[in-house]
Amino acid sequence: MQAFYRDVAVEVIGRRLFDLTNGWDGEPAAGEHVIVVTHAPPTDWEHLDRAPFTFAESVQKAMAIAQTIAGDRLIDVAAGQIGSQALELGQIDQVVMSQVPVILGSGRPFFATDRLAEPLRMENPPRSWSATGSPTSSTTSAR
């Protein structure tokens, strides 16, 4: 996973994750820039003047901004509503899923929509890796 995130230029997240993490106090968790999809950008966030964060009103706009910033480098899209919408829009080339061996009770689905309009066939067999009991991660193509 560290190798993957080392190559990420831009991360696209939703407002919920931004609020839960307080935007990682203005320091991107991965990459050099964060695009937050929201209909209500914060006006009083203490890091607004200095943090490399951009606020976009739709997934389409967020992905266009991310592609401009990233160029040929990687864009990481968070799971949940934003990941589901980007997947439905055909904006996802590869899915990386990390599985942590703990039970947390109820939670939110990895892909937030109930069902995709059309079945999505994942290509290529998944590659999995694990290091000394750490979370297992799988990578597969989404196109």
C-alpha beads as a LAMMPS data file, in Angstrom:
LAMMPS data file: protein, C-alpha beads

143 atoms
142 bonds

1 atom types
1 bond types

-500.0 500.0 xlo xhi
-500.0 500.0 ylo yhi
-500.0 500.0 zlo zhi

Masses

1 110.0

Atoms # bond

1 1 1 0.000 0.000 0.000
2 1 1 2.807 2.417 0.802
3 1 1 4.175 2.010 -2.725
4 1 1 0.752 2.805 -4.186
5 1 1 0.197 5.928 -2.097
6 1 1 3.736 7.158 -2.744
7 1 1 2.765 7.550 -6.423
8 1 1 -0.545 9.377 -5.784
9 1 1 -0.617 13.028 -6.868
10 1 1 -4.221 13.939 -6.027
11 1 1 -6.834 12.500 -3.719
12 1 1 -10.582 13.001 -4.361
13 1 1 -12.790 12.711 -1.277
14 1 1 -16.272 13.657 -0.129
15 1 1 -17.331 16.239 2.409
16 1 1 -18.088 13.579 5.039
17 1 1 -14.489 12.302 5.064
18 1 1 -13.224 15.884 5.033
19 1 1 -15.338 16.682 8.103
20 1 1 -14.426 13.464 9.948
21 1 1 -10.696 14.144 9.528
22 1 1 -10.832 17.950 9.625
23 1 1 -9.070 17.760 6.278
24 1 1 -6.120 16.108 8.028
25 1 1 -5.383 19.555 9.464
26 1 1 -4.513 20.870 6.017
27 1 1 -1.976 18.141 5.125
28 1 1 -3.095 15.666 2.438
29 1 1 -3.094 12.076 3.704
30 1 1 -1.948 10.958 0.252
31 1 1 -0.611 12.971 -2.638
32 1 1 0.080 16.647 -2.959
33 1 1 -3.463 17.957 -3.392
34 1 1 -6.977 17.046 -2.229
35 1 1 -10.199 17.720 -4.112
36 1 1 -13.275 17.702 -1.857
37 1 1 -16.660 17.122 -3.487
38 1 1 -19.232 19.246 -1.683
39 1 1 -22.202 21.496 -2.328
40 1 1 -21.195 23.619 0.672
41 1 1 -17.460 24.440 0.801
42 1 1 -16.301 25.454 4.265
43 1 1 -15.850 29.167 4.840
44 1 1 -14.326 29.034 8.315
45 1 1 -11.863 26.120 8.079
46 1 1 -8.684 27.211 9.855
47 1 1 -6.441 25.836 7.061
48 1 1 -8.365 27.332 4.141
49 1 1 -5.683 29.912 3.263
50 1 1 -2.703 27.564 3.166
51 1 1 -3.867 23.995 2.518
52 1 1 -3.583 22.415 -0.964
53 1 1 -7.316 21.665 -1.037
54 1 1 -9.833 22.517 -3.754
55 1 1 -13.601 22.240 -3.348
56 1 1 -15.754 21.079 -6.283
57 1 1 -19.530 20.822 -6.528
58 1 1 -19.672 17.520 -8.430
59 1 1 -17.684 14.355 -9.000
60 1 1 -17.339 15.266 -12.692
61 1 1 -15.777 18.644 -11.845
62 1 1 -13.599 17.118 -9.136
63 1 1 -12.224 14.503 -11.526
64 1 1 -11.518 17.121 -14.220
65 1 1 -9.613 19.270 -11.701
66 1 1 -7.758 16.210 -10.387
67 1 1 -6.722 15.163 -13.905
68 1 1 -5.408 18.649 -14.641
69 1 1 -3.342 18.700 -11.453
70 1 1 -2.134 15.070 -11.635
71 1 1 -1.202 14.936 -15.312
72 1 1 0.108 11.395 -15.864
73 1 1 0.379 10.644 -12.135
74 1 1 -2.127 8.694 -10.033
75 1 1 -5.431 9.985 -8.674
76 1 1 -6.848 8.280 -5.579
77 1 1 -10.639 8.365 -5.219
78 1 1 -12.088 7.575 -1.795
79 1 1 -14.677 4.814 -1.494
80 1 1 -18.298 5.484 -0.562
81 1 1 -20.557 7.910 -2.423
82 1 1 -17.719 9.624 -4.302
83 1 1 -16.085 6.357 -5.339
84 1 1 -19.433 4.926 -6.444
85 1 1 -20.266 7.961 -8.551
86 1 1 -16.810 8.019 -10.158
87 1 1 -17.105 4.295 -10.907
88 1 1 -20.536 4.775 -12.528
89 1 1 -19.132 7.664 -14.604
90 1 1 -16.341 5.431 -15.928
91 1 1 -13.665 7.500 -14.197
92 1 1 -12.059 4.590 -12.318
93 1 1 -9.329 2.522 -14.002
94 1 1 -8.369 0.364 -11.047
95 1 1 -9.893 -0.603 -7.698
96 1 1 -7.632 -1.086 -4.681
97 1 1 -9.387 -2.585 -1.665
98 1 1 -7.751 -2.996 1.735
99 1 1 -9.224 -5.568 4.052
100 1 1 -8.515 -5.242 7.747
101 1 1 -9.227 -8.374 9.838
102 1 1 -11.463 -6.791 12.475
103 1 1 -15.196 -6.724 13.079
104 1 1 -16.617 -3.277 13.709
105 1 1 -20.330 -4.075 13.666
106 1 1 -22.487 -2.173 11.222
107 1 1 -20.925 0.303 8.868
108 1 1 -21.044 1.897 5.457
109 1 1 -20.691 -0.169 2.270
110 1 1 -17.440 0.167 0.310
111 1 1 -19.414 1.266 -2.741
112 1 1 -22.225 3.366 -1.349
113 1 1 -24.868 2.780 -4.005
114 1 1 -27.294 -0.088 -3.548
115 1 1 -26.693 -1.456 -7.031
116 1 1 -24.958 -0.325 -10.160
117 1 1 -27.238 0.224 -13.167
118 1 1 -25.207 -2.333 -15.125
119 1 1 -23.012 -5.121 -13.762
120 1 1 -19.372 -4.035 -13.651
121 1 1 -16.948 -6.670 -14.821
122 1 1 -13.580 -6.391 -13.146
123 1 1 -10.760 -7.363 -15.486
124 1 1 -7.509 -9.150 -14.730
125 1 1 -7.149 -11.426 -11.764
126 1 1 -6.694 -9.485 -8.543
127 1 1 -3.231 -9.012 -7.135
128 1 1 -3.108 -9.358 -3.365
129 1 1 -0.411 -8.547 -0.897
130 1 1 0.052 -8.607 2.834
131 1 1 3.034 -7.856 5.015
132 1 1 3.437 -9.499 8.413
133 1 1 -0.178 -9.533 9.466
134 1 1 -1.021 -6.104 8.061
135 1 1 -4.231 -5.488 6.107
136 1 1 -4.607 -7.497 2.917
137 1 1 -5.042 -5.397 -0.206
138 1 1 -6.336 -6.365 -3.643
139 1 1 -5.999 -4.540 -6.926
140 1 1 -8.085 -5.192 -10.037
141 1 1 -8.892 -3.281 -13.215
142 1 1 -12.306 -1.640 -13.385
143 1 1 -12.487 -1.410 -17.191

Bonds

1 1 1 2
2 1 2 3
3 1 3 4
4 1 4 5
5 1 5 6
6 1 6 7
7 1 7 8
8 1 8 9
9 1 9 10
10 1 10 11
11 1 11 12
12 1 12 13
13 1 13 14
14 1 14 15
15 1 15 16
16 1 16 17
17 1 17 18
18 1 18 19
19 1 19 20
20 1 20 21
21 1 21 22
22 1 22 23
23 1 23 24
24 1 24 25
25 1 25 26
26 1 26 27
27 1 27 28
28 1 28 29
29 1 29 30
30 1 30 31
31 1 31 32
32 1 32 33
33 1 33 34
34 1 34 35
35 1 35 36
36 1 36 37
37 1 37 38
38 1 38 39
39 1 39 40
40 1 40 41
41 1 41 42
42 1 42 43
43 1 43 44
44 1 44 45
45 1 45 46
46 1 46 47
47 1 47 48
48 1 48 49
49 1 49 50
50 1 50 51
51 1 51 52
52 1 52 53
53 1 53 54
54 1 54 55
55 1 55 56
56 1 56 57
57 1 57 58
58 1 58 59
59 1 59 60
60 1 60 61
61 1 61 62
62 1 62 63
63 1 63 64
64 1 64 65
65 1 65 66
66 1 66 67
67 1 67 68
68 1 68 69
69 1 69 70
70 1 70 71
71 1 71 72
72 1 72 73
73 1 73 74
74 1 74 75
75 1 75 76
76 1 76 77
77 1 77 78
78 1 78 79
79 1 79 80
80 1 80 81
81 1 81 82
82 1 82 83
83 1 83 84
84 1 84 85
85 1 85 86
86 1 86 87
87 1 87 88
88 1 88 89
89 1 89 90
90 1 90 91
91 1 91 92
92 1 92 93
93 1 93 94
94 1 94 95
95 1 95 96
96 1 96 97
97 1 97 98
98 1 98 99
99 1 99 100
100 1 100 101
101 1 101 102
102 1 102 103
103 1 103 104
104 1 104 105
105 1 105 106
106 1 106 107
107 1 107 108
108 1 108 109
109 1 109 110
110 1 110 111
111 1 111 112
112 1 112 113
113 1 113 114
114 1 114 115
115 1 115 116
116 1 116 117
117 1 117 118
118 1 118 119
119 1 119 120
120 1 120 121
121 1 121 122
122 1 122 123
123 1 123 124
124 1 124 125
125 1 125 126
126 1 126 127
127 1 127 128
128 1 128 129
129 1 129 130
130 1 130 131
131 1 131 132
132 1 132 133
133 1 133 134
134 1 134 135
135 1 135 136
136 1 136 137
137 1 137 138
138 1 138 139
139 1 139 140
140 1 140 141
141 1 141 142
142 1 142 143
